[in-house]
Amino acid sequence: MWNNQDFSQSGFGGGGGFGTPGADDRKQKGVRRSNIVPVTVAQVLTAKHDGDVFVSGNVELSQVTLVGLIVGVNETPTRIDYLVDDMTGPPLDVKQFNNANDENEQAQNVASFALPVNTYVRVYGNVRAFGGKRSVNAHKITPLTDMNELSGHILEVIYANAQQQGSTPAAFSGGDKKGVVAMETGNQIPGLTPLQSQIQMIIRSDRSEGGCSFDDICKQLRTAAPKAIRDALEFLSTEGHIYSTIDEEHFQATDI
């Protein structure tokens, strides 16, 4: 999926697309960055907030796209409120306003009916904060027609963050780095969530005697919340996919 996108036009390939906006930029009335940044829920919830500007690392989160599962729906006369969960943090509020009388392009993208709970969706929208609570105001929400898009989105997030830091993961550069960077689109393990699949593959690729450490997993999954990683590790251990080695912080896969 990621290789079908022109990152140089989206701000992923250099050229200043990831620069943190300066004060002069913020003062330019009506000027907003148009780059669509692939993100996780954790990035939205932990981004630095200054006025109406949200920054994760060195990336301004203005227009974003995320992929997750609808776990809650609430309809009102003016909007549809969703709770979207991607397993990187607590579910995120996604608000889709009903602008039925507005003929602009954004309004035309708003669905006239609510999508059901347990639907995997891709969300496009703008990050907002009100009363100290983060949300995304969606201008487009589409159900996933191909579940490979889950893995593809994670790769997009990893690639975007690597470009921001001036490096490229092995999955994109052909290097020999291990773990999630070696994960290919569509290589999600059946029966596991995207996060659980990534962790399983990271552990599986570590052939050291002591196994893969929790800290090493967190370093490779910097966009995932540590608690979400712990929960995934507990699930994988309970289901017999991994086991602890020298202590409770090191793991090896049972299928190697």
C-alpha positions in Angstrom: 0.0 0.0 0.0 2.7 2.5 1.0 4.5 2.1 -2.3 1.5 3.3 -4.2 1.7 6.7 -2.6 3.8 9.7 -3.7 5.4 10.6 -0.3 7.3 13.5 -1.9 4.0 15.2 -2.6 2.6 14.3 0.8 5.5 15.6 2.8 7.1 12.2 3.6 10.1 12.5 1.3 12.0 15.6 2.5 11.7 19.1 1.2 10.6 20.4 4.6 7.3 18.6 4.7 7.9 17.6 8.3 9.2 20.9 9.7 7.7 22.1 12.9 5.8 25.3 12.0 7.3 28.6 13.2 5.5 31.5 14.7 5.4 33.3 11.4 3.7 30.3 9.7 1.1 30.2 12.4 0.3 33.8 12.0 -0.5 33.5 8.3 -4.2 33.7 8.3 -5.9 30.9 6.3 -2.7 29.0 5.7 -2.7 25.4 6.9 -0.5 22.5 5.9 -2.2 20.2 3.5 0.0 17.1 4.0 -2.0 14.1 5.2 0.1 12.4 7.8 -0.4 8.7 8.7 -0.7 8.4 12.5 -1.7 6.1 15.3 -4.2 6.9 18.0 -1.2 7.1 20.5 0.4 9.8 18.4 -2.7 11.9 18.4 -3.2 11.6 22.1 0.5 12.3 23.0 1.2 15.1 20.5 2.4 18.4 21.8 -0.4 21.0 21.7 0.1 24.8 21.2 -3.0 26.7 20.2 -4.5 24.9 17.3 -1.2 23.3 16.3 -0.4 19.6 17.3 3.1 18.3 16.8 4.3 14.7 17.2 8.1 14.6 17.1 8.9 17.1 14.4 5.7 16.5 12.5 2.7 18.8 12.5 -0.5 16.8 12.8 -2.9 19.0 10.9 -4.6 16.6 8.4 -4.2 13.0 9.5 -5.3 9.5 8.5 -5.6 6.6 10.8 -7.0 3.0 10.7 -8.8 1.3 13.5 -11.9 -0.5 14.7 -15.2 1.2 15.6 -16.0 0.3 19.2 -18.7 2.9 19.9 -21.2 4.9 18.0 -23.4 7.8 19.0 -25.7 9.7 16.6 -27.1 13.2 17.1 -29.0 15.5 14.7 -25.7 17.4 13.9 -23.0 14.7 13.9 -22.0 11.1 14.4 -19.5 10.3 17.2 -17.3 7.3 16.8 -14.8 5.6 19.2 -12.0 4.2 17.1 -9.5 1.8 18.5 -6.2 0.8 16.9 -4.7 -0.9 20.0 -2.0 1.7 20.5 -3.8 3.5 23.3 -7.4 4.2 24.6 -10.0 4.6 21.9 -10.1 8.0 20.1 -13.1 10.2 19.6 -13.8 10.7 15.9 -16.5 13.3 15.1 -18.2 13.3 11.7 -20.5 16.4 11.4 -23.6 16.4 9.3 -23.3 19.3 6.8 -26.1 18.1 4.6 -27.0 21.6 3.5 -23.4 22.5 2.7 -22.4 21.8 -0.9 -18.6 22.0 -0.4 -16.4 19.0 -1.0 -15.9 18.2 2.6 -19.6 18.0 3.3 -20.1 15.6 0.3 -17.7 13.2 2.0 -19.8 12.9 5.1 -21.9 9.8 5.3 -25.6 10.1 5.7 -25.7 7.1 8.0 -23.6 5.7 10.9 -21.2 2.8 10.3 -21.8 -0.1 12.7 -19.7 -1.1 15.7 -17.0 -3.7 14.8 -16.3 -2.1 11.4 -12.6 -1.5 10.5 -12.3 2.0 9.0 -9.8 4.5 7.6 -10.4 8.0 8.9 -9.3 11.2 7.3 -9.6 14.4 9.3 -8.1 17.2 11.5 -6.8 16.9 15.0 -8.7 19.0 17.6 -8.8 19.5 21.3 -11.7 20.8 23.4 -11.8 20.8 27.2 -8.5 19.1 27.3 -9.8 16.1 25.3 -8.3 15.2 21.9 -10.4 14.1 18.9 -10.4 14.0 15.2 -12.9 15.9 13.1 -13.4 13.6 10.2 -14.2 14.8 6.7 -14.1 11.2 5.3 -14.5 7.8 6.9 -14.4 4.7 4.7 -14.8 1.0 5.7 -11.8 -1.2 4.9 -12.4 -3.5 1.9 -9.0 -5.2 2.2 -7.7 -6.1 5.7 -4.1 -5.8 4.4 -4.7 -2.1 4.7 -4.2 -2.5 8.5 -0.6 -3.7 8.1 -0.1 -1.2 5.3 -1.0 1.7 7.5 1.4 0.6 10.2 4.2 0.6 7.6 3.2 4.0 6.4 3.4 5.3 10.0 6.9 3.7 10.5 8.1 5.1 7.1 6.9 8.6 7.9 8.6 8.6 11.3 11.8 7.2 9.8 11.8 9.9 7.1 11.3 12.5 9.8 14.4 11.3 11.6 16.5 11.0 8.5 16.6 7.2 8.3 14.7 4.5 6.5 13.7 1.1 8.0 15.2 -2.1 6.5 11.8 -3.1 5.0 12.1 0.0 2.7 15.9 0.3 2.3 16.9 -3.4 2.0 19.1 -3.3 5.2 19.4 -6.0 7.8 17.5 -4.4 10.7 15.2 -6.9 12.4 11.7 -6.9 13.8 8.8 -4.8 12.7 10.8 -3.1 9.9 11.0 -6.5 8.2 7.2 -6.9 8.2 5.7 -6.9 4.7 2.3 -5.6 3.7 -0.3 -8.3 4.1 2.0 -10.4 6.4 -0.4 -10.2 9.4 -0.6 -13.4 11.4 -4.1 -15.0 11.3 -5.9 -14.6 14.6 -3.8 -11.8 15.8 -4.3 -8.0 15.7 -1.8 -5.9 13.8 0.0 -4.9 17.0 0.2 -8.5 18.2 1.4 -9.6 14.8 4.2 -7.0 14.9 5.3 -8.0 18.4 5.3 -11.7 17.4 7.4 -11.0 14.4 9.9 -8.9 16.4 10.3 -11.7 19.0 10.5 -14.3 16.3 13.3 -12.5 14.5 15.5 -12.2 17.6 17.6 -15.4 17.8 19.8 -14.2 20.7 20.2 -16.6 23.6 18.3 -14.4 26.1 15.5 -13.6 23.7 13.9 -10.2 22.8 13.5 -7.7 25.6 10.5 -5.6 26.4 12.6 -2.5 26.0 13.8 -3.6 22.5 10.2 -4.1 21.5 9.2 -0.6 22.7 12.1 0.9 20.8 10.9 -0.7 17.6 7.3 0.2 18.2 7.7 3.8 19.3 4.2 4.7 18.1 2.6 2.1 20.4 1.8 2.7 24.0 3.9 0.6 26.5 0.7 -0.6 28.1 -0.7 -1.8 24.8 2.5 -3.7 24.2 2.3 -5.3 27.7 -1.3 -6.4 27.0 -0.3 -7.9 23.7 2.6 -9.7 25.3 0.3 -11.2 27.9 -2.1 -12.3 25.2 0.7 -13.9 23.1 2.1 -15.7 26.2 -1.3 -16.9 27.3 -2.1 -18.3 23.8 1.3 -20.0 23.6 2.9 -17.9 20.9 5.8 -16.8 23.1 7.4 -17.6 26.4 9.6 -15.8 28.9 13.3 -16.7 29.1 15.9 -15.2 31.5 13.3 -13.1 33.2 9.8 -11.7 32.8 11.1 -9.0 30.5 12.7 -11.2 27.8 10.8 -13.4 25.3 11.3 -16.0 22.6 8.8 -17.3 20.1 7.6 -20.9 20.3 7.5 -21.4 16.5 11.2 -21.0 15.7 
